[in-house]
Amino acid sequence: MKAIFLAGLLASPCVAARISEGPWDTWELTAETGYLKNVGSNTEIDYEIIPTILTLRSPVIFTLWEDKNGPERLVVRNRFSALFETIIAGPEDYYIGLSGAPSIEYWFTNETSAFFSIGGGFGWTNSAGGPEAKGDNREALGQDF
């Protein structure tokens, strides 16, 4: 049993030392945040929101096209995101959600990319809370899920 453990321990650097072809072939974890304020007339509620998004992107699932003379390629990867929104002004206080989507990415020679992604998910909010939840507005927002 000790010999198997030792062999596994010695082999682990070989597995960890796998050379990646490029940024499209690695796991990627990103965190993004910002500030949103309602502009326009799509709602009478003057929302102010601080979104925070944590996204995990997988290595290439499959390659749709690859340039034989260079590193340009069109690949498909997966994206999974956790969404956390603090609602500063509005009838809710928070939103928490999960989403997932395939990501079709075109990688250029200089290792920058353009991508397209469409997916779905679900989330929770407290639809009857917040500082602007007064009178009829409190019930008009619907359900929490």
C-alpha positions as CSV (number, residue, x, y, z in Angstrom):
1,M,0.0,0.0,0.0
2,K,2.9,2.4,0.8
3,A,4.5,1.6,-2.6
4,I,1.2,2.6,-4.4
5,F,1.0,5.8,-2.4
6,L,4.6,6.7,-3.1
7,A,4.3,5.9,-6.8
8,G,1.2,8.1,-7.0
9,L,3.0,10.9,-5.2
10,L,6.0,10.7,-7.6
11,A,3.7,10.6,-10.6
12,S,1.7,13.7,-9.6
13,P,4.2,16.2,-10.9
14,C,4.0,14.6,-14.3
15,V,0.2,15.1,-14.3
16,A,0.5,18.7,-13.0
17,A,3.2,19.5,-15.6
18,R,0.9,18.9,-18.6
19,I,1.7,21.8,-21.0
20,S,-1.3,23.8,-22.1
21,E,-1.7,24.7,-25.8
22,G,-3.0,28.1,-24.8
23,P,-5.5,29.9,-22.6
24,W,-8.4,28.1,-24.2
25,D,-7.1,24.8,-22.8
26,T,-7.1,25.8,-19.1
27,W,-9.6,26.1,-16.2
28,E,-10.4,29.8,-15.6
29,L,-12.0,31.4,-12.5
30,T,-13.0,35.0,-12.7
31,A,-14.7,37.5,-10.4
32,E,-16.5,40.6,-11.6
33,T,-18.4,43.4,-9.9
34,G,-19.8,46.8,-10.8
35,Y,-22.6,49.3,-10.1
36,L,-25.9,49.5,-12.0
37,K,-28.4,52.3,-11.9
38,N,-31.7,52.3,-13.8
39,V,-31.7,54.6,-16.8
40,G,-34.8,54.9,-18.9
41,S,-38.4,54.2,-18.5
42,N,-38.7,50.4,-18.4
43,T,-39.8,50.6,-14.7
44,E,-41.0,53.2,-12.3
45,I,-38.6,51.8,-9.7
46,D,-35.3,53.6,-9.4
47,Y,-33.0,50.6,-9.0
48,E,-29.4,50.7,-7.8
49,I,-27.6,47.3,-7.8
50,I,-24.1,46.1,-7.0
51,P,-23.7,42.8,-9.0
52,T,-20.9,40.3,-8.2
53,I,-20.4,37.4,-10.6
54,L,-18.1,34.4,-10.1
55,T,-17.5,32.4,-13.3
56,L,-15.8,29.1,-13.8
57,R,-14.9,28.3,-17.4
58,S,-13.8,24.8,-18.5
59,P,-11.0,23.9,-20.8
60,V,-12.0,23.1,-24.5
61,I,-14.8,20.6,-24.8
62,F,-14.3,20.3,-28.5
63,T,-12.7,22.2,-31.4
64,L,-15.0,23.3,-34.3
65,W,-12.2,24.7,-36.5
66,E,-8.4,25.0,-36.2
67,D,-6.0,26.9,-38.5
68,K,-3.3,24.4,-39.6
69,N,-0.8,27.2,-40.1
70,G,-1.2,29.1,-36.8
71,P,-2.9,29.1,-33.4
72,E,-6.2,30.5,-34.5
73,R,-9.2,28.3,-33.6
74,L,-12.9,28.1,-32.9
75,V,-13.6,26.1,-29.7
76,V,-16.5,25.3,-27.4
77,R,-16.1,25.6,-23.6
78,N,-18.5,25.5,-20.7
79,R,-19.3,28.5,-18.4
80,F,-20.9,28.2,-14.9
81,S,-21.7,31.4,-12.9
82,A,-22.8,32.2,-9.4
83,L,-24.6,35.6,-9.3
84,F,-24.9,37.7,-6.2
85,E,-26.6,41.1,-6.4
86,T,-27.0,43.6,-3.5
87,I,-29.9,45.8,-4.3
88,I,-29.2,49.2,-2.7
89,A,-32.4,51.0,-4.0
90,G,-35.5,49.0,-5.0
91,P,-38.2,46.8,-3.5
92,E,-35.8,43.8,-3.1
93,D,-32.7,43.5,-1.0
94,Y,-30.7,40.8,-2.8
95,Y,-30.7,38.3,-5.7
96,I,-28.8,35.0,-5.7
97,G,-28.6,32.9,-8.9
98,L,-26.8,30.2,-10.8
99,S,-26.4,30.0,-14.6
100,G,-24.7,27.9,-17.1
101,A,-24.0,28.1,-20.8
102,P,-21.8,26.8,-23.6
103,S,-19.3,29.4,-24.9
104,I,-18.3,29.4,-28.6
105,E,-14.9,31.2,-28.7
106,Y,-12.8,32.4,-31.6
107,W,-9.1,32.6,-30.5
108,F,-6.9,35.0,-32.5
109,T,-3.1,34.6,-33.2
110,N,-2.3,37.0,-30.3
111,E,-4.3,34.8,-27.8
112,T,-7.2,37.2,-27.5
113,S,-10.7,36.0,-28.1
114,A,-14.2,36.9,-29.2
115,F,-17.0,34.8,-27.9
116,F,-20.8,34.1,-28.1
117,S,-22.7,32.5,-25.3
118,I,-26.4,31.8,-24.6
119,G,-27.7,29.8,-21.6
120,G,-30.0,29.8,-18.7
121,G,-30.3,29.5,-15.0
122,F,-32.4,30.2,-11.9
123,G,-32.3,32.5,-8.9
124,W,-33.9,33.7,-5.7
125,T,-34.8,37.2,-4.4
126,N,-36.9,38.6,-1.6
127,S,-39.6,40.1,-3.8
128,A,-41.5,41.9,-1.0
129,G,-38.5,43.6,0.9
130,G,-36.3,46.6,0.5
131,P,-36.7,50.3,1.3
132,E,-39.0,51.1,-1.6
133,A,-41.6,48.3,-0.9
134,K,-44.5,50.4,0.0
135,G,-48.3,50.0,-0.5
136,D,-49.3,48.1,-3.7
137,N,-45.7,48.0,-5.0
138,R,-44.9,45.4,-2.3
139,E,-47.1,42.7,-3.8
140,A,-46.6,43.6,-7.5
141,L,-43.2,42.1,-7.9
142,G,-44.3,38.4,-8.0
143,Q,-42.5,35.4,-6.6
144,D,-39.1,34.9,-5.0
145,F,-37.9,32.0,-7.3
